[in-house]
């Protein structure tokens, strides 16, 4: 049965509420169905490098990135986060990526500009896969935390923002507890945006990252 388009936003909020904890209030949910919800913007969009497929955003993993002076990452998807009067603001997403190239990564980003941001990503470093929380301020490394991770292909990411700080964490299923990778200060430079990023895929092969179940929550 096809759900009428005017019913879908309400249904998504109901489903998100069912999956939220007692102290979590869903504020925004992205279905990744026929089209993106209003409010998204792209940084250096390559229209041929992304598509929607039945609840999944499939992005060609960018061969560029944002590290220091690179600033050539493609198809970074962003939106303005809602403001909350009390509690914490959290963004979550399920990411499917198999990084094989050095520094290839994908995940969440809290973004001010190309030189001021925080990412929570799955990244290849040498022969190992790591969960990385990295902050850049004025095009320089401001903070970095990691945990070795050589398990499931898909992983949940969460970034929680409160009082000028962001905490990055992950889990391999919605039934498990969040594993904290680290916490750092936000490199505040005006109004932030939150969203999805990929970086540093090989230039001689097409790699793809799959995003699903993106939502923004208020945590009390």
Biotite code that builds the C-alpha atoms (Angstrom):
import biotite.structure as struc

atoms = struc.array([
    struc.Atom([0.000, 0.000, 0.000], chain_id="A", res_id=1, res_name="UNK", atom_name="CA", element="C"),
    struc.Atom([1.362, 3.399, -0.967], chain_id="A", res_id=2, res_name="UNK", atom_name="CA", element="C"),
    struc.Atom([1.139, 5.996, 1.813], chain_id="A", res_id=3, res_name="UNK", atom_name="CA", element="C"),
    struc.Atom([-0.338, 9.331, 0.606], chain_id="A", res_id=4, res_name="UNK", atom_name="CA", element="C"),
    struc.Atom([2.318, 12.038, 0.481], chain_id="A", res_id=5, res_name="UNK", atom_name="CA", element="C"),
    struc.Atom([0.424, 14.299, 2.928], chain_id="A", res_id=6, res_name="UNK", atom_name="CA", element="C"),
    struc.Atom([0.419, 11.504, 5.537], chain_id="A", res_id=7, res_name="UNK", atom_name="CA", element="C"),
    struc.Atom([4.126, 10.638, 5.296], chain_id="A", res_id=8, res_name="UNK", atom_name="CA", element="C"),
    struc.Atom([5.602, 13.506, 7.416], chain_id="A", res_id=9, res_name="UNK", atom_name="CA", element="C"),
    struc.Atom([3.203, 12.714, 10.293], chain_id="A", res_id=10, res_name="UNK", atom_name="CA", element="C"),
    struc.Atom([3.918, 8.997, 10.018], chain_id="A", res_id=11, res_name="UNK", atom_name="CA", element="C"),
    struc.Atom([7.663, 9.585, 10.139], chain_id="A", res_id=12, res_name="UNK", atom_name="CA", element="C"),
    struc.Atom([7.338, 11.665, 13.312], chain_id="A", res_id=13, res_name="UNK", atom_name="CA", element="C"),
    struc.Atom([5.251, 8.914, 14.910], chain_id="A", res_id=14, res_name="UNK", atom_name="CA", element="C"),
    struc.Atom([7.818, 6.245, 14.011], chain_id="A", res_id=15, res_name="UNK", atom_name="CA", element="C"),
    struc.Atom([10.663, 8.443, 15.232], chain_id="A", res_id=16, res_name="UNK", atom_name="CA", element="C"),
    struc.Atom([8.877, 8.966, 18.527], chain_id="A", res_id=17, res_name="UNK", atom_name="CA", element="C"),
    struc.Atom([8.507, 5.214, 18.953], chain_id="A", res_id=18, res_name="UNK", atom_name="CA", element="C"),
    struc.Atom([12.267, 4.785, 18.468], chain_id="A", res_id=19, res_name="UNK", atom_name="CA", element="C"),
    struc.Atom([13.202, 7.632, 20.801], chain_id="A", res_id=20, res_name="UNK", atom_name="CA", element="C"),
    struc.Atom([14.036, 7.224, 24.469], chain_id="A", res_id=21, res_name="UNK", atom_name="CA", element="C"),
    struc.Atom([11.974, 8.669, 27.293], chain_id="A", res_id=22, res_name="UNK", atom_name="CA", element="C"),
    struc.Atom([14.051, 11.855, 27.373], chain_id="A", res_id=23, res_name="UNK", atom_name="CA", element="C"),
    struc.Atom([14.310, 12.289, 23.588], chain_id="A", res_id=24, res_name="UNK", atom_name="CA", element="C"),
    struc.Atom([12.031, 14.437, 21.449], chain_id="A", res_id=25, res_name="UNK", atom_name="CA", element="C"),
    struc.Atom([12.341, 14.106, 17.643], chain_id="A", res_id=26, res_name="UNK", atom_name="CA", element="C"),
    struc.Atom([12.487, 17.525, 15.964], chain_id="A", res_id=27, res_name="UNK", atom_name="CA", element="C"),
    struc.Atom([13.216, 16.549, 12.363], chain_id="A", res_id=28, res_name="UNK", atom_name="CA", element="C"),
    struc.Atom([13.312, 13.298, 10.392], chain_id="A", res_id=29, res_name="UNK", atom_name="CA", element="C"),
    struc.Atom([14.503, 12.878, 6.805], chain_id="A", res_id=30, res_name="UNK", atom_name="CA", element="C"),
    struc.Atom([12.784, 10.098, 4.850], chain_id="A", res_id=31, res_name="UNK", atom_name="CA", element="C"),
    struc.Atom([15.132, 10.084, 1.824], chain_id="A", res_id=32, res_name="UNK", atom_name="CA", element="C"),
    struc.Atom([12.205, 8.992, -0.333], chain_id="A", res_id=33, res_name="UNK", atom_name="CA", element="C"),
    struc.Atom([11.047, 10.768, -3.502], chain_id="A", res_id=34, res_name="UNK", atom_name="CA", element="C"),
    struc.Atom([12.803, 14.052, -2.747], chain_id="A", res_id=35, res_name="UNK", atom_name="CA", element="C"),
    struc.Atom([14.761, 15.731, 0.027], chain_id="A", res_id=36, res_name="UNK", atom_name="CA", element="C"),
    struc.Atom([12.788, 17.681, 2.616], chain_id="A", res_id=37, res_name="UNK", atom_name="CA", element="C"),
    struc.Atom([12.827, 21.455, 2.354], chain_id="A", res_id=38, res_name="UNK", atom_name="CA", element="C"),
    struc.Atom([15.726, 23.205, 4.078], chain_id="A", res_id=39, res_name="UNK", atom_name="CA", element="C"),
    struc.Atom([18.680, 21.174, 2.786], chain_id="A", res_id=40, res_name="UNK", atom_name="CA", element="C"),
    struc.Atom([21.540, 22.850, 0.918], chain_id="A", res_id=41, res_name="UNK", atom_name="CA", element="C"),
    struc.Atom([24.587, 21.398, -0.819], chain_id="A", res_id=42, res_name="UNK", atom_name="CA", element="C"),
    struc.Atom([28.224, 22.455, -0.636], chain_id="A", res_id=43, res_name="UNK", atom_name="CA", element="C"),
    struc.Atom([29.827, 21.965, -4.074], chain_id="A", res_id=44, res_name="UNK", atom_name="CA", element="C"),
    struc.Atom([26.991, 19.821, -5.342], chain_id="A", res_id=45, res_name="UNK", atom_name="CA", element="C"),
    struc.Atom([27.608, 17.294, -8.097], chain_id="A", res_id=46, res_name="UNK", atom_name="CA", element="C"),
    struc.Atom([24.011, 16.521, -9.174], chain_id="A", res_id=47, res_name="UNK", atom_name="CA", element="C"),
    struc.Atom([25.122, 13.307, -10.865], chain_id="A", res_id=48, res_name="UNK", atom_name="CA", element="C"),
    struc.Atom([26.927, 12.182, -7.716], chain_id="A", res_id=49, res_name="UNK", atom_name="CA", element="C"),
    struc.Atom([23.889, 11.475, -5.531], chain_id="A", res_id=50, res_name="UNK", atom_name="CA", element="C"),
    struc.Atom([20.444, 9.920, -5.677], chain_id="A", res_id=51, res_name="UNK", atom_name="CA", element="C"),
    struc.Atom([17.584, 8.771, -3.459], chain_id="A", res_id=52, res_name="UNK", atom_name="CA", element="C"),
    struc.Atom([16.557, 5.124, -3.362], chain_id="A", res_id=53, res_name="UNK", atom_name="CA", element="C"),
    struc.Atom([13.651, 3.979, -1.169], chain_id="A", res_id=54, res_name="UNK", atom_name="CA", element="C"),
    struc.Atom([14.722, 5.606, 2.070], chain_id="A", res_id=55, res_name="UNK", atom_name="CA", element="C"),
    struc.Atom([18.438, 5.831, 1.367], chain_id="A", res_id=56, res_name="UNK", atom_name="CA", element="C"),
    struc.Atom([20.623, 8.698, 0.165], chain_id="A", res_id=57, res_name="UNK", atom_name="CA", element="C"),
    struc.Atom([23.351, 7.240, -2.031], chain_id="A", res_id=58, res_name="UNK", atom_name="CA", element="C"),
    struc.Atom([26.310, 9.584, -2.488], chain_id="A", res_id=59, res_name="UNK", atom_name="CA", element="C"),
    struc.Atom([29.403, 9.025, -4.550], chain_id="A", res_id=60, res_name="UNK", atom_name="CA", element="C"),
    struc.Atom([32.092, 9.282, -1.899], chain_id="A", res_id=61, res_name="UNK", atom_name="CA", element="C"),
    struc.Atom([34.007, 12.497, -2.554], chain_id="A", res_id=62, res_name="UNK", atom_name="CA", element="C"),
    struc.Atom([37.597, 12.267, -3.730], chain_id="A", res_id=63, res_name="UNK", atom_name="CA", element="C"),
    struc.Atom([38.266, 15.607, -2.055], chain_id="A", res_id=64, res_name="UNK", atom_name="CA", element="C"),
    struc.Atom([37.782, 16.737, 1.524], chain_id="A", res_id=65, res_name="UNK", atom_name="CA", element="C"),
    struc.Atom([38.017, 19.612, 4.000], chain_id="A", res_id=66, res_name="UNK", atom_name="CA", element="C"),
    struc.Atom([41.290, 18.840, 5.735], chain_id="A", res_id=67, res_name="UNK", atom_name="CA", element="C"),
    struc.Atom([43.205, 22.076, 6.263], chain_id="A", res_id=68, res_name="UNK", atom_name="CA", element="C"),
    struc.Atom([43.600, 23.801, 2.882], chain_id="A", res_id=69, res_name="UNK", atom_name="CA", element="C"),
    struc.Atom([42.010, 21.099, 0.702], chain_id="A", res_id=70, res_name="UNK", atom_name="CA", element="C"),
    struc.Atom([38.455, 22.505, 0.804], chain_id="A", res_id=71, res_name="UNK", atom_name="CA", element="C"),
    struc.Atom([37.344, 20.527, -2.243], chain_id="A", res_id=72, res_name="UNK", atom_name="CA", element="C"),
    struc.Atom([34.888, 18.044, -0.732], chain_id="A", res_id=73, res_name="UNK", atom_name="CA", element="C"),
    struc.Atom([31.809, 17.531, -2.925], chain_id="A", res_id=74, res_name="UNK", atom_name="CA", element="C"),
    struc.Atom([28.162, 16.896, -2.078], chain_id="A", res_id=75, res_name="UNK", atom_name="CA", element="C"),
    struc.Atom([28.245, 17.939, 1.581], chain_id="A", res_id=76, res_name="UNK", atom_name="CA", element="C"),
    struc.Atom([24.562, 18.039, 2.557], chain_id="A", res_id=77, res_name="UNK", atom_name="CA", element="C"),
    struc.Atom([23.595, 20.590, 5.236], chain_id="A", res_id=78, res_name="UNK", atom_name="CA", element="C"),
    struc.Atom([20.629, 22.109, 7.026], chain_id="A", res_id=79, res_name="UNK", atom_name="CA", element="C"),
    struc.Atom([20.178, 24.674, 9.804], chain_id="A", res_id=80, res_name="UNK", atom_name="CA", element="C"),
    struc.Atom([19.591, 22.882, 13.114], chain_id="A", res_id=81, res_name="UNK", atom_name="CA", element="C"),
    struc.Atom([16.556, 23.877, 15.196], chain_id="A", res_id=82, res_name="UNK", atom_name="CA", element="C"),
    struc.Atom([17.177, 25.876, 18.352], chain_id="A", res_id=83, res_name="UNK", atom_name="CA", element="C"),
    struc.Atom([16.283, 24.351, 21.711], chain_id="A", res_id=84, res_name="UNK", atom_name="CA", element="C"),
    struc.Atom([15.606, 26.324, 24.886], chain_id="A", res_id=85, res_name="UNK", atom_name="CA", element="C"),
    struc.Atom([16.734, 23.593, 27.237], chain_id="A", res_id=86, res_name="UNK", atom_name="CA", element="C"),
    struc.Atom([18.480, 20.262, 26.994], chain_id="A", res_id=87, res_name="UNK", atom_name="CA", element="C"),
    struc.Atom([20.818, 19.023, 24.297], chain_id="A", res_id=88, res_name="UNK", atom_name="CA", element="C"),
    struc.Atom([20.527, 18.916, 20.522], chain_id="A", res_id=89, res_name="UNK", atom_name="CA", element="C"),
    struc.Atom([21.498, 15.670, 18.800], chain_id="A", res_id=90, res_name="UNK", atom_name="CA", element="C"),
    struc.Atom([21.854, 14.575, 15.180], chain_id="A", res_id=91, res_name="UNK", atom_name="CA", element="C"),
    struc.Atom([21.891, 10.906, 14.173], chain_id="A", res_id=92, res_name="UNK", atom_name="CA", element="C"),
    struc.Atom([22.327, 8.926, 10.971], chain_id="A", res_id=93, res_name="UNK", atom_name="CA", element="C"),
    struc.Atom([22.954, 5.367, 9.824], chain_id="A", res_id=94, res_name="UNK", atom_name="CA", element="C"),
    struc.Atom([26.006, 5.154, 7.531], chain_id="A", res_id=95, res_name="UNK", atom_name="CA", element="C"),
    struc.Atom([27.072, 2.360, 5.192], chain_id="A", res_id=96, res_name="UNK", atom_name="CA", element="C"),
    struc.Atom([30.636, 2.804, 3.919], chain_id="A", res_id=97, res_name="UNK", atom_name="CA", element="C"),
    struc.Atom([33.557, 0.469, 3.309], chain_id="A", res_id=98, res_name="UNK", atom_name="CA", element="C"),
    struc.Atom([36.599, 2.785, 3.176], chain_id="A", res_id=99, res_name="UNK", atom_name="CA", element="C"),
    struc.Atom([39.601, 1.312, 1.384], chain_id="A", res_id=100, res_name="UNK", atom_name="CA", element="C"),
    struc.Atom([41.568, 4.465, 0.543], chain_id="A", res_id=101, res_name="UNK", atom_name="CA", element="C"),
    struc.Atom([43.817, 6.217, 3.066], chain_id="A", res_id=102, res_name="UNK", atom_name="CA", element="C"),
    struc.Atom([41.686, 8.747, 5.029], chain_id="A", res_id=103, res_name="UNK", atom_name="CA", element="C"),
    struc.Atom([38.504, 7.809, 3.135], chain_id="A", res_id=104, res_name="UNK", atom_name="CA", element="C"),
    struc.Atom([35.599, 8.618, 5.450], chain_id="A", res_id=105, res_name="UNK", atom_name="CA", element="C"),
    struc.Atom([31.914, 9.446, 5.821], chain_id="A", res_id=106, res_name="UNK", atom_name="CA", element="C"),
    struc.Atom([29.537, 10.493, 8.583], chain_id="A", res_id=107, res_name="UNK", atom_name="CA", element="C"),
    struc.Atom([28.080, 13.522, 10.337], chain_id="A", res_id=108, res_name="UNK", atom_name="CA", element="C"),
    struc.Atom([29.334, 17.092, 10.201], chain_id="A", res_id=109, res_name="UNK", atom_name="CA", element="C"),
    struc.Atom([28.652, 20.197, 12.318], chain_id="A", res_id=110, res_name="UNK", atom_name="CA", element="C"),
    struc.Atom([29.684, 22.902, 9.866], chain_id="A", res_id=111, res_name="UNK", atom_name="CA", element="C"),
    struc.Atom([30.417, 26.637, 9.973], chain_id="A", res_id=112, res_name="UNK", atom_name="CA", element="C"),
    struc.Atom([32.597, 26.839, 6.881], chain_id="A", res_id=113, res_name="UNK", atom_name="CA", element="C"),
    struc.Atom([35.274, 24.788, 5.117], chain_id="A", res_id=114, res_name="UNK", atom_name="CA", element="C"),
    struc.Atom([37.865, 25.693, 7.761], chain_id="A", res_id=115, res_name="UNK", atom_name="CA", element="C"),
    struc.Atom([35.694, 25.479, 10.892], chain_id="A", res_id=116, res_name="UNK", atom_name="CA", element="C"),
    struc.Atom([33.764, 22.291, 11.538], chain_id="A", res_id=117, res_name="UNK", atom_name="CA", element="C"),
    struc.Atom([33.525, 19.064, 13.536], chain_id="A", res_id=118, res_name="UNK", atom_name="CA", element="C"),
    struc.Atom([33.056, 15.626, 11.969], chain_id="A", res_id=119, res_name="UNK", atom_name="CA", element="C"),
    struc.Atom([32.081, 12.251, 13.430], chain_id="A", res_id=120, res_name="UNK", atom_name="CA", element="C"),
    struc.Atom([33.079, 9.705, 10.796], chain_id="A", res_id=121, res_name="UNK", atom_name="CA", element="C"),
    struc.Atom([34.156, 6.192, 9.961], chain_id="A", res_id=122, res_name="UNK", atom_name="CA", element="C"),
    struc.Atom([37.637, 6.489, 8.424], chain_id="A", res_id=123, res_name="UNK", atom_name="CA", element="C"),
    struc.Atom([40.462, 4.325, 7.165], chain_id="A", res_id=124, res_name="UNK", atom_name="CA", element="C"),
    struc.Atom([43.851, 5.117, 8.684], chain_id="A", res_id=125, res_name="UNK", atom_name="CA", element="C"),
    struc.Atom([46.583, 2.776, 7.506], chain_id="A", res_id=126, res_name="UNK", atom_name="CA", element="C"),
    struc.Atom([45.290, -0.797, 7.727], chain_id="A", res_id=127, res_name="UNK", atom_name="CA", element="C"),
    struc.Atom([42.738, 0.016, 10.429], chain_id="A", res_id=128, res_name="UNK", atom_name="CA", element="C"),
    struc.Atom([39.231, 1.466, 10.429], chain_id="A", res_id=129, res_name="UNK", atom_name="CA", element="C"),
    struc.Atom([38.611, 4.113, 13.068], chain_id="A", res_id=130, res_name="UNK", atom_name="CA", element="C"),
    struc.Atom([35.693, 6.011, 14.517], chain_id="A", res_id=131, res_name="UNK", atom_name="CA", element="C"),
    struc.Atom([36.936, 9.606, 14.418], chain_id="A", res_id=132, res_name="UNK", atom_name="CA", element="C"),
    struc.Atom([35.775, 12.823, 16.080], chain_id="A", res_id=133, res_name="UNK", atom_name="CA", element="C"),
    struc.Atom([37.818, 15.626, 14.542], chain_id="A", res_id=134, res_name="UNK", atom_name="CA", element="C"),
    struc.Atom([37.504, 19.400, 14.905], chain_id="A", res_id=135, res_name="UNK", atom_name="CA", element="C"),
    struc.Atom([39.151, 21.947, 12.649], chain_id="A", res_id=136, res_name="UNK", atom_name="CA", element="C"),
    struc.Atom([39.432, 25.623, 13.598], chain_id="A", res_id=137, res_name="UNK", atom_name="CA", element="C"),
    struc.Atom([40.795, 28.216, 11.192], chain_id="A", res_id=138, res_name="UNK", atom_name="CA", element="C"),
    struc.Atom([42.048, 25.421, 8.905], chain_id="A", res_id=139, res_name="UNK", atom_name="CA", element="C"),
    struc.Atom([44.069, 23.780, 11.699], chain_id="A", res_id=140, res_name="UNK", atom_name="CA", element="C"),
    struc.Atom([43.456, 20.676, 13.791], chain_id="A", res_id=141, res_name="UNK", atom_name="CA", element="C"),
    struc.Atom([41.726, 21.760, 16.988], chain_id="A", res_id=142, res_name="UNK", atom_name="CA", element="C"),
    struc.Atom([40.838, 18.364, 18.493], chain_id="A", res_id=143, res_name="UNK", atom_name="CA", element="C"),
    struc.Atom([40.942, 14.710, 17.520], chain_id="A", res_id=144, res_name="UNK", atom_name="CA", element="C"),
    struc.Atom([39.712, 11.485, 19.119], chain_id="A", res_id=145, res_name="UNK", atom_name="CA", element="C"),
    struc.Atom([39.441, 7.970, 17.741], chain_id="A", res_id=146, res_name="UNK", atom_name="CA", element="C"),
    struc.Atom([38.546, 4.379, 18.522], chain_id="A", res_id=147, res_name="UNK", atom_name="CA", element="C"),
    struc.Atom([39.623, 1.416, 16.416], chain_id="A", res_id=148, res_name="UNK", atom_name="CA", element="C"),
    struc.Atom([36.640, -0.192, 14.719], chain_id="A", res_id=149, res_name="UNK", atom_name="CA", element="C"),
    struc.Atom([36.905, -3.205, 12.420], chain_id="A", res_id=150, res_name="UNK", atom_name="CA", element="C"),
    struc.Atom([33.394, -4.598, 12.781], chain_id="A", res_id=151, res_name="UNK", atom_name="CA", element="C"),
    struc.Atom([30.065, -4.021, 11.029], chain_id="A", res_id=152, res_name="UNK", atom_name="CA", element="C"),
    struc.Atom([29.865, -2.317, 7.662], chain_id="A", res_id=153, res_name="UNK", atom_name="CA", element="C"),
    struc.Atom([26.966, -0.117, 8.770], chain_id="A", res_id=154, res_name="UNK", atom_name="CA", element="C"),
    struc.Atom([27.180, 2.068, 11.854], chain_id="A", res_id=155, res_name="UNK", atom_name="CA", element="C"),
    struc.Atom([25.034, 4.631, 13.648], chain_id="A", res_id=156, res_name="UNK", atom_name="CA", element="C"),
    struc.Atom([26.586, 8.020, 14.393], chain_id="A", res_id=157, res_name="UNK", atom_name="CA", element="C"),
    struc.Atom([25.444, 10.641, 16.891], chain_id="A", res_id=158, res_name="UNK", atom_name="CA", element="C"),
    struc.Atom([26.646, 14.162, 17.593], chain_id="A", res_id=159, res_name="UNK", atom_name="CA", element="C"),
    struc.Atom([25.285, 15.857, 20.731], chain_id="A", res_id=160, res_name="UNK", atom_name="CA", element="C"),
    struc.Atom([25.687, 19.622, 21.116], chain_id="A", res_id=161, res_name="UNK", atom_name="CA", element="C"),
    struc.Atom([25.348, 21.509, 24.409], chain_id="A", res_id=162, res_name="UNK", atom_name="CA", element="C"),
    struc.Atom([26.923, 24.655, 25.853], chain_id="A", res_id=163, res_name="UNK", atom_name="CA", element="C"),
    struc.Atom([29.420, 25.122, 23.031], chain_id="A", res_id=164, res_name="UNK", atom_name="CA", element="C"),
    struc.Atom([30.653, 21.534, 23.085], chain_id="A", res_id=165, res_name="UNK", atom_name="CA", element="C"),
    struc.Atom([29.970, 18.521, 20.883], chain_id="A", res_id=166, res_name="UNK", atom_name="CA", element="C"),
    struc.Atom([30.176, 14.852, 21.830], chain_id="A", res_id=167, res_name="UNK", atom_name="CA", element="C"),
    struc.Atom([30.611, 12.221, 19.130], chain_id="A", res_id=168, res_name="UNK", atom_name="CA", element="C"),
    struc.Atom([29.542, 8.608, 19.514], chain_id="A", res_id=169, res_name="UNK", atom_name="CA", element="C"),
    struc.Atom([28.578, 5.501, 17.544], chain_id="A", res_id=170, res_name="UNK", atom_name="CA", element="C"),
    struc.Atom([26.836, 2.144, 17.839], chain_id="A", res_id=171, res_name="UNK", atom_name="CA", element="C"),
    struc.Atom([26.426, -0.833, 15.518], chain_id="A", res_id=172, res_name="UNK", atom_name="CA", element="C"),
    struc.Atom([22.689, -1.301, 16.114], chain_id="A", res_id=173, res_name="UNK", atom_name="CA", element="C"),
    struc.Atom([19.770, 0.639, 17.527], chain_id="A", res_id=174, res_name="UNK", atom_name="CA", element="C"),
    struc.Atom([19.550, -1.876, 20.402], chain_id="A", res_id=175, res_name="UNK", atom_name="CA", element="C"),
    struc.Atom([23.039, -1.140, 21.735], chain_id="A", res_id=176, res_name="UNK", atom_name="CA", element="C"),
    struc.Atom([24.344, 1.665, 23.913], chain_id="A", res_id=177, res_name="UNK", atom_name="CA", element="C"),
    struc.Atom([26.186, 4.588, 22.362], chain_id="A", res_id=178, res_name="UNK", atom_name="CA", element="C"),
    struc.Atom([29.991, 4.397, 22.545], chain_id="A", res_id=179, res_name="UNK", atom_name="CA", element="C"),
    struc.Atom([31.544, 7.823, 23.150], chain_id="A", res_id=180, res_name="UNK", atom_name="CA", element="C"),
    struc.Atom([34.551, 8.642, 20.984], chain_id="A", res_id=181, res_name="UNK", atom_name="CA", element="C"),
    struc.Atom([35.286, 12.090, 22.407], chain_id="A", res_id=182, res_name="UNK", atom_name="CA", element="C"),
    struc.Atom([34.124, 15.589, 23.241], chain_id="A", res_id=183, res_name="UNK", atom_name="CA", element="C"),
    struc.Atom([35.479, 18.932, 22.035], chain_id="A", res_id=184, res_name="UNK", atom_name="CA", element="C"),
    struc.Atom([34.604, 22.615, 21.773], chain_id="A", res_id=185, res_name="UNK", atom_name="CA", element="C"),
    struc.Atom([32.761, 23.899, 18.734], chain_id="A", res_id=186, res_name="UNK", atom_name="CA", element="C"),
    struc.Atom([34.800, 26.220, 16.486], chain_id="A", res_id=187, res_name="UNK", atom_name="CA", element="C"),
    struc.Atom([32.064, 28.842, 16.493], chain_id="A", res_id=188, res_name="UNK", atom_name="CA", element="C"),
    struc.Atom([32.095, 31.039, 13.381], chain_id="A", res_id=189, res_name="UNK", atom_name="CA", element="C"),
    struc.Atom([28.595, 32.400, 12.903], chain_id="A", res_id=190, res_name="UNK", atom_name="CA", element="C"),
    struc.Atom([25.527, 30.238, 12.327], chain_id="A", res_id=191, res_name="UNK", atom_name="CA", element="C"),
    struc.Atom([26.135, 26.473, 12.164], chain_id="A", res_id=192, res_name="UNK", atom_name="CA", element="C"),
    struc.Atom([24.647, 23.820, 9.928], chain_id="A", res_id=193, res_name="UNK", atom_name="CA", element="C"),
    struc.Atom([24.476, 20.085, 10.481], chain_id="A", res_id=194, res_name="UNK", atom_name="CA", element="C"),
    struc.Atom([24.506, 17.319, 7.933], chain_id="A", res_id=195, res_name="UNK", atom_name="CA", element="C"),
    struc.Atom([26.368, 14.627, 6.046], chain_id="A", res_id=196, res_name="UNK", atom_name="CA", element="C"),
    struc.Atom([29.844, 14.435, 4.572], chain_id="A", res_id=197, res_name="UNK", atom_name="CA", element="C"),
    struc.Atom([32.118, 12.072, 2.642], chain_id="A", res_id=198, res_name="UNK", atom_name="CA", element="C"),
    struc.Atom([35.793, 12.447, 1.769], chain_id="A", res_id=199, res_name="UNK", atom_name="CA", element="C"),
    struc.Atom([38.983, 11.069, 0.240], chain_id="A", res_id=200, res_name="UNK", atom_name="CA", element="C"),
    struc.Atom([37.782, 8.202, -1.892], chain_id="A", res_id=201, res_name="UNK", atom_name="CA", element="C"),
    struc.Atom([40.272, 7.037, -4.555], chain_id="A", res_id=202, res_name="UNK", atom_name="CA", element="C"),
    struc.Atom([40.311, 9.060, -7.749], chain_id="A", res_id=203, res_name="UNK", atom_name="CA", element="C"),
    struc.Atom([40.533, 5.989, -9.995], chain_id="A", res_id=204, res_name="UNK", atom_name="CA", element="C"),
    struc.Atom([37.405, 4.186, -8.734], chain_id="A", res_id=205, res_name="UNK", atom_name="CA", element="C"),
    struc.Atom([33.828, 5.089, -7.848], chain_id="A", res_id=206, res_name="UNK", atom_name="CA", element="C"),
    struc.Atom([32.964, 4.452, -4.202], chain_id="A", res_id=207, res_name="UNK", atom_name="CA", element="C"),
    struc.Atom([29.519, 5.080, -2.731], chain_id="A", res_id=208, res_name="UNK", atom_name="CA", element="C"),
    struc.Atom([28.244, 5.875, 0.769], chain_id="A", res_id=209, res_name="UNK", atom_name="CA", element="C"),
    struc.Atom([24.675, 5.135, 1.838], chain_id="A", res_id=210, res_name="UNK", atom_name="CA", element="C"),
    struc.Atom([22.941, 7.309, 4.434], chain_id="A", res_id=211, res_name="UNK", atom_name="CA", element="C"),
    struc.Atom([19.580, 6.572, 6.043], chain_id="A", res_id=212, res_name="UNK", atom_name="CA", element="C"),
    struc.Atom([17.516, 7.327, 9.153], chain_id="A", res_id=213, res_name="UNK", atom_name="CA", element="C"),
    struc.Atom([18.748, 10.897, 9.594], chain_id="A", res_id=214, res_name="UNK", atom_name="CA", element="C"),
    struc.Atom([17.062, 12.730, 12.434], chain_id="A", res_id=215, res_name="UNK", atom_name="CA", element="C"),
    struc.Atom([17.538, 15.627, 14.834], chain_id="A", res_id=216, res_name="UNK", atom_name="CA", element="C"),
    struc.Atom([16.492, 15.238, 18.473], chain_id="A", res_id=217, res_name="UNK", atom_name="CA", element="C"),
    struc.Atom([16.154, 17.251, 21.633], chain_id="A", res_id=218, res_name="UNK", atom_name="CA", element="C"),
    struc.Atom([17.543, 15.375, 24.623], chain_id="A", res_id=219, res_name="UNK", atom_name="CA", element="C"),
    struc.Atom([16.446, 16.500, 28.080], chain_id="A", res_id=220, res_name="UNK", atom_name="CA", element="C"),
])
